[in-house]
Amino acid sequence: MLEFIPRPAPSAAARVRTTLGALLAGLGLAALAFLFMGVDPVKALASILAGSFLSPYGLGETVTKAIPLILAGIGLSLAFTGRLWNIGAEGQLLAGATAATAAALLIKDSLPSFLTIPLLFAAGGVGGAALALLAGWLKTRWRVNEVIATLMLNYICAEFVQYLIYGPWKGPTQSGFPYTDNFAASAVLPVLGATRIHWPTLLLALAAAVGAWVLLNRTRFGFELRAMGGNPDAAAYAGMDSSRTTLVVLALSGGLAGLAGVGEVAGIHQHLTYPWAVSSGYGYAAIIVAWVAALNPLLAVPSGLFLGGIMVGGDAIQISMGLPAAAISLFNGLLLLSLMAGEFFLTYRPRWRRA
Amino acid sequence: MPRIESLELRGISKEFNGVFANEDISLMVRSGSVLALLGENGAGKTTLMNILYGLYAPDQGEILINGRPVRVTGPADAIRLGIGMVHQHFMLVPRHTVAENAALGLEGAPFLRPAAWAAGRIREFSDRYGMAVRPEAPVWQLSAGEQQKVEIVKALLKGAELLILDEPTSVLTDDEASELFAVIRRMTGEGKSVIFISHKLDEVLAVSSSVAVLRKGRLAATLPSKGASKAELARLMTGQREITAASRPPASSHAASRPAALEVSSLSVRSDLGLPAVRSLSFSLAAGEIIGVAGVSGNGQRELAEALTGLRPVEAGTVTVAGAPAARLSPRGLRDLGVRHIPEERVRLGVVSAMSVADNSVLSCGGDPRFFRGWFLDGAAIRRHAEEIIDCYGIKTPSADSRTGNLSGGNIQKLILGRETEGTPSVIIASHPTYGLDIGAAEFVRSRLIAKAAEGSAVLLISEELEEVLRLSDRVAVMYEGSFAAVLANEGLDRARLMLLMAGSKEAPGRA
């Protein structure tokens, strides 16, 4: 009979070992899957790697996609630490993008870039935070489950963005396409060289990682958040105000996703467009970023890069090897499943016992 | 289904982590009789019944039905043998109807429309035993008493010949309880047998044919209910342990002249189920005084402690801490008034297991400037504080950074004690502070409480251990059914009299 014995707290080294082992196992499984599809697995994996990390273009794309993943992933790490299951980063990202677009359309070219861009980020952060706070208010005031509230708000936001781009915000200069007018040059984020890496957002993401880590581990707020997540009954017994903590952490979580949305409209598209183009599922992928990072905001950086790499590498073999999109989903799924299984083996040791 | 003429447990032992939950227990139930299983919390009643129902495997001992040994490896075995169990917490699907719940997992139910079939059987059984159960009612609409009937009907539908009722009256009103007793009598009249788990003496004597008393995992006695006295049962339950350590010095007899630290007047509090748990309770606790609340658990002690610490809403009445109104305060507000709490459920309430010992050492300290610099934690100060508690209380932990969940129960309790008795709190509510501790740790906890009272803290000690209450307290309050049956100065108290009060006997009028 197979038994699972709980392990004591794993060391950092064990964590690294397990994660690498899980990655290798996932790649092995993916190789098998490629073999079944009649594709040379070595070639497929090599082109994924080349397309995502080993070529300059691929690396640039990986970093570009990692920016929103890291930002939203940090926010979700904070929320999940407090056992608040914010599934709404996708909607909060769109709310941030929408708020930033509103600011850009309002400001036009009336202000210099060094004022416009911070204003855009501020608007986006507030937009994302406001949406998350709506879910937080529903939870603390009416005990509405935050999973439902945040998830449903994603769809509402997506539809609202569609309404805006087909309706009141449809740009007269876009020759009939459902986009808003392009942002003024002063509202567009600068990029690194020939890449699409909008570095102000990247810097913001790195600063957020450090800031969130400090908040979580060095401040009274983080202390109360960890207590609430670890044992809500004990937090109440100790006299902590869990409603306030809930609202603040949801605002932070949504605000960070909102910043990611600003980067997408002001750095990539330069206008508001279809919701699925503004975010290709970053808000949902960020859930995985947070878990792969073990809810550590600093680790959200490599974790976001890794997931960004998977996304880009998938696109690369889709084009170069003519594989269907489903094959890419399979590859991504196998890799993530292995990582999650690794997490399980980190906390439980399998043992075979004769019945 | 074969009739169960007799069921016997022989030499049952069960150990958890080196502690005997049950040790060499032998019992016998015969057809048509009710065996009451009596004991304090943690005496091993539920463990024993879980063994009988197949939820745990015993380490030693055997189960015999009609004289033949049987193997019970799971509830399915138990049900096949004719054993039914009604748990303290109901196992019902709230959104389903009574009939749907009954049809769930019922052998012999037809594939199509099983609930309709079950509904017919339910009516049959509820008529036969005089239980009004509507098969079409959704369970979430039912009161606790009604849900219990559903559980009993479920067990009977499965062919139970012997029914285990785990603390069945703890969720019932008085009327519902007497209804339950009538149902039990009808069942035994048909030759079925019942094991009735309880710690309430009155009902045990009212309903059972014999009583088995468990104490600390062992069988203290088995005796016929007829002729048994409440005092005798109470003594068997709590045991008369020798006083081994020094008692509280009588130096604090002047405490009564000190100002009241905690005043409670006409306090009423409801239980989780919305039933009255604390009923119009009043008392006054002076600075430097220890009042020990004695009583069998389940008489409102938990609700009293939770209400006084802001964890449970106060239904009616007033609470005053050092002159300030405190009945409507949050846990934080009460802590700011100097109320500290050593909780009954130390792991569920007292600590965050996933956090370090250092973090937990300041868990309830709010924004205490000694440990927090504005928004930031003062990591070094917190660590020093934790190490002080570790040294002073002899807590066994690899370091202050260790995960608190890896500590033993006794060490967790010392950590909580260190945190909650720091400085001179105005009021300390200590709920079962030595429960489950070894003798050395328990003595240490007691001496700390005495020391704190000597420094001027008012201590409300809630404990099931009469010896502990008698040794520590200036005054002893006996809690029964939500109020204090008596508050007595702890001088030359007659133990037998306390036992009787704990068992619900009314004091003769005129006695102080």
Contacts between the chains, C-beta under 8 A, distances in Angstrom:
chain1	res1	chain2	res2	distance
A	8	B	406	6.8
A	9	B	403	5.4
A	9	B	406	7.5
A	218	B	376	5.8
A	218	B	377	5.7
A	218	B	379	7.3
A	219	B	375	5.0
A	219	B	376	5.5
A	219	B	377	6.4
A	220	B	367	6.1
A	220	B	372	5.2
A	220	B	375	5.8
A	220	B	376	7.2
A	220	B	377	6.3
A	221	B	375	6.8
A	223	B	359	6.8
A	223	B	377	6.0
A	226	B	352	7.3
A	226	B	354	7.8
A	226	B	355	6.2
A	226	B	359	7.5
A	227	B	352	5.0
A	227	B	355	6.7
A	227	B	359	7.7
A	227	B	363	6.3
A	230	B	352	3.8
A	230	B	353	6.8
A	230	B	354	4.2
A	230	B	355	5.6
A	231	B	348	7.6
A	231	B	351	7.4
A	231	B	352	4.3
A	231	B	353	6.7
A	231	B	354	7.6
A	233	B	348	5.6
A	233	B	349	5.4
A	234	B	348	7.4
A	234	B	349	5.6
A	234	B	350	6.5
A	234	B	351	6.1
A	234	B	352	5.1
A	234	B	363	6.8
A	235	B	352	7.4
A	236	B	311	6.7
A	236	B	331	6.4
A	237	B	309	7.6
A	237	B	311	6.4
A	237	B	331	6.3
A	237	B	341	7.0
A	237	B	343	6.3
A	237	B	349	4.3
A	237	B	350	6.9
A	237	B	364	7.2
A	238	B	331	7.3
A	238	B	363	4.6
A	238	B	364	3.8
A	239	B	310	7.8
A	239	B	330	6.9
A	239	B	331	4.2
A	239	B	332	3.5
A	239	B	333	7.9
A	239	B	334	7.7
A	239	B	335	4.8
A	239	B	364	6.0
A	239	B	366	6.1
A	240	B	332	7.4
A	241	B	330	7.8
A	241	B	332	6.9
